[in-house]
């Protein structure tokens, strides 16, 4: 059970990492470039060597990569904390990274040194952190060929790396639109008619599992998926059969109703209570980290060790909700106490003095 929660945490974190600008790292070209904070007037004293971990770290967010062959310097956008950055950089290497294409497609092939596995992480729509994400998914794939060619080319690019890898060691992940692309990629790899002589025959690998995060389930978008595949594959498809058992849909069931409702009927839907009204992948990652820490305590683990994964998550969600209730009660109670003490101490003079600062936010 502990490992299953850790797996969800790790895959969510990889989906988050897909949003980072990992250009040059897959080719081990970081030594060819330096980074700095100035776009035009480079400050020699502040120019640093470009290294993998710096592309992940929020400490280097908005640093420019000084590639003089480009008209505009790429900018780093990592968001990991220090320890998170160190652990991620030690555990995962980047085998292939597709930077942002004209259509907005981007994906990264990671290799997990610890587990000897390959994870293909598909990025969602850049900048999507709101409820518009689901409308965006519908509009995007209603256009038919949006990102189709970029997805096809990406799969062809990583085929030489993955073709001889057993499918049990290949996983697709993605957040929001990236989760949908992960499902499309899985279905594409599973339904190629390899008896025909086409470019698709170069793709000989397939994924054993797909993990989507805050994405609509395959059950609700299967017709749209089939239109997308038909447009991409044409006649080069064996049969249009979905395999939802290979897909695990992880979603925030806290306050975002549209995400929760999109999971209706899914056979492998797992709701995580973050307590946040946020479509972003970050609350999911942070909550799953917290859940994995909780299960390191025997007192907690003994309560769920004989339960199913969904039952375990339900227990952890209940724990999380209690923490939210206690912290919100603490905030309200202490704000009231502070205001009362302020009024008693100052009396009428309180009108001319600054009121005590409210506790408006408490991370849980």
C-alpha positions as CSV (number, residue, x, y, z in Angstrom):
1,X,0.0,0.0,0.0
2,X,2.8,2.4,0.9
3,X,4.4,1.8,-2.5
4,X,1.2,2.4,-4.4
5,X,0.8,5.8,-2.8
6,X,4.4,6.6,-3.5
7,X,3.9,5.5,-7.2
8,X,1.0,8.0,-7.5
9,X,3.1,10.7,-5.9
10,X,6.0,10.0,-8.3
11,X,3.9,9.9,-11.4
12,X,2.2,13.2,-10.4
13,X,5.6,14.7,-9.8
14,X,6.8,13.6,-13.3
15,X,3.6,15.1,-14.8
16,X,4.5,18.4,-13.1
17,X,8.1,18.2,-14.4
18,X,6.8,18.0,-17.9
19,X,6.0,21.7,-17.7
20,X,9.6,22.7,-17.1
21,X,12.0,23.9,-19.9
22,X,14.3,20.9,-20.1
23,X,15.9,21.9,-23.4
24,X,19.5,20.7,-24.0
25,X,19.5,18.3,-21.1
26,X,18.5,15.2,-23.1
27,X,21.5,15.6,-25.3
28,X,23.8,16.3,-22.3
29,X,24.6,19.7,-23.8
30,X,24.3,21.7,-20.6
31,X,28.1,22.2,-20.5
32,X,27.9,24.1,-23.7
33,X,25.8,26.9,-22.1
34,X,25.7,29.3,-19.2
35,X,22.7,31.0,-17.5
36,X,22.0,34.3,-16.0
37,X,19.3,36.8,-15.0
38,X,19.9,39.4,-17.7
39,X,18.4,39.0,-21.2
40,X,20.6,41.7,-22.9
41,X,23.3,43.1,-20.6
42,X,25.0,40.0,-19.3
43,X,26.6,40.4,-16.0
44,X,29.8,38.4,-16.0
45,X,29.8,38.1,-12.2
46,X,26.4,36.5,-12.2
47,X,26.7,34.2,-15.1
48,X,26.6,30.5,-14.0
49,X,27.2,27.1,-15.5
50,X,24.0,25.5,-16.8
51,X,23.3,22.2,-14.9
52,X,20.3,19.8,-15.0
53,X,19.1,20.5,-11.4
54,X,18.9,24.2,-12.2
55,X,16.3,23.6,-14.8
56,X,14.1,22.0,-12.1
57,X,14.7,24.4,-9.2
58,X,12.5,27.4,-8.4
59,X,15.7,29.2,-7.3
60,X,16.6,29.5,-11.0
61,X,13.2,30.3,-12.3
62,X,13.3,33.1,-15.0
63,X,17.0,32.6,-15.6
64,X,18.0,32.8,-19.2
65,X,19.9,30.1,-21.1
66,X,22.5,31.9,-23.1
67,X,22.2,30.2,-26.5
68,X,23.5,32.7,-29.0
69,X,22.3,30.7,-31.9
70,X,18.7,31.7,-31.0
71,X,17.0,35.0,-31.5
72,X,15.5,34.8,-28.0
73,X,17.1,33.1,-25.1
74,X,15.1,30.3,-23.5
75,X,14.0,30.9,-20.0
76,X,14.1,28.4,-17.1
77,X,10.8,27.8,-15.3
78,X,11.4,25.1,-12.7
79,X,9.3,25.1,-9.6
80,X,10.7,22.3,-7.4
81,X,12.0,23.1,-3.9
82,X,15.6,22.4,-2.9
83,X,15.4,18.8,-1.5
84,X,12.8,17.9,-4.1
85,X,15.1,19.1,-6.9
86,X,18.1,17.1,-5.5
87,X,16.1,13.9,-5.2
88,X,14.5,14.3,-8.6
89,X,17.8,15.0,-10.4
90,X,19.5,12.0,-8.8
91,X,16.6,9.6,-9.6
92,X,15.6,10.6,-13.1
93,X,17.6,11.1,-16.3
94,X,16.1,12.7,-19.4
95,X,16.4,10.5,-22.5
96,X,14.4,12.7,-24.8
97,X,12.8,16.1,-24.5
98,X,10.5,17.7,-27.1
99,X,10.5,21.5,-26.5
100,X,7.3,23.5,-27.1
101,X,6.2,23.1,-30.7
102,X,4.2,25.7,-32.7
103,X,1.0,23.8,-31.8
104,X,1.9,23.9,-28.1
105,X,2.9,20.2,-27.8
106,X,5.7,19.2,-25.5
107,X,6.7,15.9,-23.8
108,X,9.6,14.3,-22.1
109,X,10.9,10.8,-21.8
110,X,12.3,10.1,-18.3
111,X,14.3,7.1,-17.2
112,X,13.9,6.1,-13.5
113,X,17.3,4.9,-12.3
114,X,15.8,3.6,-9.1
115,X,13.2,1.3,-10.7
116,X,14.7,0.8,-14.1
117,X,11.6,2.1,-15.8
118,X,10.7,4.6,-18.5
119,X,8.1,7.3,-18.1
120,X,6.7,9.4,-20.9
121,X,5.3,12.6,-19.5
122,X,3.0,14.7,-21.7
123,X,2.7,18.4,-20.8
124,X,-0.7,20.0,-20.5
125,X,-1.7,23.3,-22.2
126,X,0.9,25.9,-21.1
127,X,-0.5,28.3,-18.5
128,X,-3.7,26.3,-17.9
129,X,-4.3,26.3,-14.1
130,X,-8.0,27.2,-14.1
131,X,-11.4,25.6,-14.8
132,X,-11.0,26.7,-18.4
133,X,-8.8,23.6,-18.9
134,X,-11.7,21.3,-19.6
135,X,-13.3,23.6,-22.1
136,X,-9.9,23.9,-23.6
137,X,-9.6,20.1,-24.0
138,X,-13.0,20.0,-25.9
139,X,-12.1,22.9,-28.2
140,X,-8.6,21.6,-28.8
141,X,-9.6,18.1,-30.0
142,X,-12.7,19.4,-31.8
143,X,-10.2,20.9,-34.3
144,X,-9.2,17.4,-35.3
145,X,-5.6,17.6,-36.2
146,X,-4.4,19.9,-33.4
147,X,-1.1,18.4,-32.0
148,X,-1.7,15.2,-33.9
149,X,1.4,15.5,-36.1
150,X,3.6,16.6,-33.2
151,X,2.4,13.6,-31.1
152,X,3.1,11.2,-34.0
153,X,6.6,12.7,-34.5
154,X,7.4,12.5,-30.8
155,X,6.4,8.8,-30.7
156,X,8.6,8.2,-33.7
157,X,11.5,10.1,-32.1
158,X,11.4,8.0,-28.9
159,X,10.8,4.7,-30.7
160,X,14.5,3.8,-31.1
161,X,14.8,4.2,-27.3
162,X,11.7,2.2,-26.3
163,X,11.2,-0.4,-29.0
164,X,13.3,-3.0,-27.2
165,X,11.9,-2.2,-23.8
166,X,9.3,-4.5,-22.3
167,X,5.9,-2.7,-21.9
168,X,5.9,-3.5,-18.2
169,X,8.6,-0.9,-17.9
170,X,6.9,1.8,-19.8
171,X,4.3,4.2,-18.3
172,X,2.6,7.3,-19.8
173,X,1.6,10.2,-17.5
174,X,0.1,13.6,-18.0
175,X,-1.8,16.5,-16.3
176,X,-5.0,18.0,-17.7
177,X,-4.6,18.1,-21.5
178,X,-1.4,16.2,-21.1
179,X,-3.4,13.3,-19.5
180,X,-5.6,13.2,-22.5
181,X,-2.5,13.1,-24.8
182,X,-1.2,10.2,-22.7
183,X,-4.4,8.3,-23.3
184,X,-4.2,9.1,-27.1
185,X,-0.6,7.9,-27.2
186,X,-1.4,4.7,-25.4
187,X,-4.3,3.9,-27.7
188,X,-2.3,4.8,-30.8
189,X,0.5,2.4,-29.8
190,X,-2.0,-0.3,-29.0
191,X,-4.0,-0.1,-32.2
192,X,-1.4,0.4,-35.0
193,X,-1.9,-2.2,-37.8
194,X,1.7,-3.3,-38.1
195,X,0.9,-5.5,-41.1
196,X,0.9,-2.4,-43.2
197,X,4.1,-0.8,-44.5
198,X,3.9,2.7,-43.0
199,X,5.8,5.0,-40.8
200,X,3.8,3.8,-37.8
201,X,5.5,0.4,-38.0
202,X,8.6,2.1,-36.5
203,X,6.6,2.4,-33.3
204,X,6.9,-1.0,-31.7
205,X,6.5,-0.1,-28.0
206,X,3.4,0.3,-25.8
207,X,2.6,1.4,-22.3
208,X,1.6,-0.9,-19.5
209,X,-0.2,1.9,-17.6
210,X,-1.4,5.5,-18.1
211,X,-1.8,7.8,-15.2
212,X,-3.8,11.0,-15.8
213,X,-4.1,13.9,-13.3
214,X,-7.1,16.3,-13.3
215,X,-8.1,15.1,-16.7
216,X,-11.5,13.9,-17.9
217,X,-11.8,10.1,-18.0
218,X,-11.6,8.1,-21.2
219,X,-15.2,7.0,-20.5
220,X,-16.5,10.5,-21.1
221,X,-14.4,11.4,-24.2
222,X,-14.2,8.1,-26.1
223,X,-15.9,9.4,-29.2
224,X,-13.6,12.4,-29.3
225,X,-10.7,10.1,-28.9
226,X,-11.8,7.9,-31.7
227,X,-12.2,10.9,-34.1
228,X,-8.7,12.0,-33.1
229,X,-7.2,8.6,-33.8
230,X,-9.1,8.1,-37.0
231,X,-7.7,11.5,-38.2
232,X,-4.2,10.5,-37.2
233,X,-4.0,6.9,-38.2
234,X,-6.5,6.8,-41.1
235,X,-6.8,3.1,-42.2
236,X,-3.6,2.2,-40.3
237,X,-5.5,1.0,-37.3
238,X,-6.4,-2.6,-36.2
239,X,-9.6,-1.9,-34.3
240,X,-11.0,1.0,-32.3
241,X,-11.1,-0.6,-28.9
242,X,-10.5,1.4,-25.7
243,X,-8.8,-0.3,-22.8
244,X,-9.8,1.7,-19.7
245,X,-8.3,-0.9,-17.4
246,X,-4.8,0.4,-18.3
247,X,-5.7,4.0,-17.3
248,X,-5.7,5.3,-13.7
249,X,-7.5,8.7,-13.4
250,X,-6.2,10.7,-10.4
251,X,-8.2,13.8,-9.6
252,X,-8.7,16.5,-7.0
253,X,-12.1,15.8,-5.4
254,X,-11.9,18.6,-2.9
255,X,-13.6,21.7,-4.3
256,X,-13.4,21.5,-8.1
257,X,-16.8,19.9,-9.0
258,X,-16.2,19.8,-12.8
259,X,-13.1,17.6,-12.3
260,X,-14.9,15.2,-10.0
261,X,-17.9,15.0,-12.3
262,X,-15.7,14.2,-15.3
263,X,-14.7,11.0,-13.5
264,X,-18.2,9.5,-13.5
265,X,-18.2,5.9,-14.6
266,X,-14.4,5.6,-14.6
267,X,-13.2,2.1,-13.5
268,X,-9.9,3.4,-12.0
269,X,-10.7,6.8,-10.7
270,X,-9.0,7.9,-7.5
271,X,-10.1,11.1,-5.8
272,X,-7.5,13.0,-3.7
273,X,-8.7,15.6,-1.3
274,X,-6.3,18.6,-1.4
275,X,-8.7,21.1,0.1
276,X,-7.8,23.5,-2.7
277,X,-9.9,25.0,-5.5
278,X,-7.1,24.6,-8.0
279,X,-6.8,22.7,-11.2
280,X,-3.0,22.8,-11.0
281,X,-0.9,19.6,-10.5
282,X,0.9,21.2,-7.5
283,X,-1.7,20.5,-4.8
284,X,-2.0,16.9,-5.9
285,X,1.8,16.4,-5.7
286,X,2.0,18.1,-2.3
287,X,-0.9,16.1,-0.9
288,X,0.4,12.8,-2.2
289,X,3.8,13.6,-0.6
290,X,1.9,14.2,2.7
291,X,0.0,10.9,2.3
292,X,3.2,9.0,1.7
293,X,4.7,10.5,4.8
294,X,1.6,9.6,6.9
295,X,2.0,5.9,5.9
296,X,5.5,5.8,7.2
297,X,4.0,5.9,10.7
298,X,3.1,2.4,11.8
299,X,0.0,3.8,13.6
300,X,-1.4,5.0,10.3
301,X,-0.2,2.2,8.1
302,X,-1.7,-0.5,10.3
303,X,-5.1,1.0,9.8
304,X,-4.9,0.7,6.0
305,X,-2.5,-2.2,5.3
306,X,-5.4,-4.6,4.6
307,X,-7.5,-2.2,2.6
308,X,-7.7,-1.6,-1.1
309,X,-6.0,1.4,-2.7
310,X,-9.3,3.3,-3.0
311,X,-10.2,2.5,0.6
312,X,-6.7,3.6,1.8
313,X,-7.1,6.9,-0.1
314,X,-10.5,7.4,1.4
315,X,-9.0,7.0,4.9
316,X,-6.2,9.5,4.1
317,X,-8.7,12.0,2.6
318,X,-10.7,11.8,5.8
319,X,-7.5,12.6,7.7
320,X,-6.8,15.5,5.4
321,X,-10.3,16.9,5.9
322,X,-9.9,16.8,9.6
323,X,-6.7,18.7,9.4
324,X,-8.4,21.3,7.3
325,X,-11.3,21.6,9.8
326,X,-8.9,21.9,12.8
327,X,-6.7,24.5,11.1
328,X,-9.6,26.6,9.9
329,X,-11.1,26.4,13.4
330,X,-7.8,27.5,14.8
331,X,-7.6,30.4,12.5
332,X,-11.2,31.6,13.2
333,X,-10.9,31.1,17.0
334,X,-7.6,32.9,17.2
335,X,-8.7,35.8,15.1
336,X,-11.7,36.3,17.4
337,X,-9.5,36.1,20.5
338,X,-7.0,38.6,19.1
339,X,-9.8,41.0,18.2
340,X,-11.4,40.6,21.7
341,X,-8.1,41.2,23.5
342,X,-7.4,44.2,21.3
343,X,-10.7,45.8,22.1
344,X,-10.3,45.1,25.9
345,X,-6.9,46.6,25.9
346,X,-7.5,49.7,23.8
347,X,-11.1,50.6,24.4
348,X,-12.1,53.6,22.4
349,X,-8.5,54.3,21.5
350,X,-8.7,51.2,19.3
351,X,-10.3,53.3,16.6
352,X,-7.0,55.2,16.2
353,X,-4.7,52.2,16.3
354,X,-3.9,49.4,13.9
355,X,-6.1,46.3,14.4
356,X,-4.3,43.0,15.0
357,X,-3.3,41.3,11.8
358,X,-5.6,38.5,10.8
359,X,-4.5,35.0,10.1
360,X,-5.8,34.7,6.6
361,X,-3.9,31.7,5.3
362,X,-2.7,28.6,6.9
363,X,-1.1,25.8,4.9
364,X,-2.4,22.3,5.6
